[in-house]
Structure formats: C-alpha cells, structure tokens
Amino acid sequence: MSTCAVCSTELQGDWKFCLACGAPLTESVPAAIRPAKQTDEGRTFNLLAVIAIVLGVIGGPVAAVFGIVALRQIRQSGERGIVLARVATVLGFVWLAVWIGAIVWILVAGAV
C-alpha cells in the first residue's frame, strides 16, 4: 500500500484524493495547489471560547452568547477553540432552558 505524500496516511485502492487531508493523489496536479500540512503550533486558544466553556460548566446561560461571539472570532482569526465554543454554546442554551423552567416552576408553584 502507498501513503499520502502530504499527511502520510495509508491509501487504499485507486483513490484520487487522500481521505485524511484532501490532497490530490495524481502526479499531474502541481504541488503548489496541494494543501499544506496544518499544525497547531503558534495558534492560541480564543479567550472568549475558554471563558464561555467555564461559564457553561458553572451554569451560566450567558455562555451561549460568549460561545457565539467566540465562534465568529475563531472563523475570522483562525485561532483554536472551535470545539470549546460549540460546546459552550450548547451548554449555555441548556442552562437557559433550565433557568427558564425553574422560574416558571417557582411562579406556578407559588401561585397555588
């Protein structure tokens, strides 16, 4: 079996592109248009993504707002932390639903 020249993934059959990195495997394609191997060196975590995940873990619905803003910043800057921002956004919406449910329950139970 052969390996991809870009990412060293084992190749099978008559693939035309590497499934791991997307590099074309035909020799007729110039190396200049092949994707470069991406590393995380030099890329820092987005600060808002870290703050958002902390808020999401401790129960703050505001984590959704921080997560959405962090996602937008990450898309523009290329920083790390997209998974943190997505998880924080989901946690923020879950906590928002919990807080709304608790407030409604308190209001309904108090009216009885």
C-alpha positions in Angstrom: 0.0 0.0 0.0 1.1 3.5 -0.6 1.0 6.6 1.6 -0.1 10.1 1.1 2.9 12.5 0.5 1.2 15.3 2.5 0.0 13.6 5.6 1.5 10.0 5.4 -1.9 8.3 5.7 -2.2 4.8 4.3 -4.0 4.8 1.0 -6.2 2.1 -0.4 -7.4 1.2 -3.8 -7.5 3.7 -6.6 -8.3 6.8 -4.6 -7.9 10.1 -6.3 -7.7 12.1 -3.1 -6.5 11.4 0.4 -9.4 11.0 2.8 -7.5 12.4 5.7 -6.2 15.7 4.3 -7.9 16.0 0.9 -4.7 16.2 -1.1 -5.0 15.1 -4.7 -3.0 11.9 -5.3 -2.3 12.2 -9.0 1.1 13.3 -10.1 -0.4 15.6 -12.8 -1.6 18.1 -10.1 1.1 20.6 -9.2 2.4 20.5 -5.6 1.6 24.3 -5.3 -2.1 23.6 -5.1 -1.9 20.7 -2.7 -2.9 21.6 0.9 -0.2 22.2 3.3 0.0 20.1 6.4 -1.7 22.1 9.1 -0.3 22.3 12.6 -1.5 23.9 15.7 1.9 25.5 16.5 1.6 29.2 17.1 -2.2 29.2 17.2 -3.6 30.2 20.5 -6.9 29.4 22.1 -9.6 32.0 21.7 -10.0 33.7 25.1 -13.8 34.0 24.7 -14.1 30.3 24.0 -12.3 29.5 27.2 -14.5 31.9 29.2 -17.6 30.5 27.5 -16.8 26.9 28.5 -16.1 28.0 32.1 -19.5 29.8 32.2 -21.2 26.8 30.6 -19.8 24.4 33.2 -20.7 26.5 36.2 -24.3 27.1 34.9 -24.4 30.4 33.2 -26.8 30.9 30.3 -24.6 33.8 29.2 -22.2 31.1 27.9 -24.3 30.9 24.8 -23.6 34.5 23.9 -19.9 34.1 24.7 -19.8 30.9 22.6 -21.5 32.5 19.6 -19.1 35.5 19.7 -16.2 33.2 20.1 -17.2 31.1 17.0 -17.4 34.3 14.9 -13.9 35.4 16.1 -12.4 31.9 15.5 -13.8 31.8 12.0 -12.2 35.2 11.2 -8.9 34.8 13.1 -8.2 31.0 12.7 -7.5 30.6 16.4 -8.0 27.3 18.2 -11.0 26.5 20.4 -13.9 25.9 18.0 -15.0 22.8 19.8 -14.9 24.7 23.1 -17.0 27.4 21.7 -19.6 25.0 20.2 -19.8 23.0 23.5 -20.2 26.2 25.5 -22.9 27.5 23.2 -24.9 24.3 23.6 -24.3 24.3 27.4 -25.5 27.9 27.5 -28.7 27.1 25.8 -29.3 24.1 28.0 -28.7 26.2 31.1 -31.1 28.9 29.7 -33.8 26.3 29.4 -33.1 25.0 32.9 -33.3 28.6 34.3 -36.5 29.4 32.5 -38.0 26.1 33.6 -37.0 26.8 37.2 -38.5 30.3 37.1 -41.8 29.1 35.6 -42.0 26.2 38.1 -41.4 28.7 41.0 -44.1 31.1 39.7 -46.6 28.3 39.1 -45.9 26.6 42.4 -46.1 29.9 44.3 -49.5 30.7 42.7 -51.1 27.6 44.0 
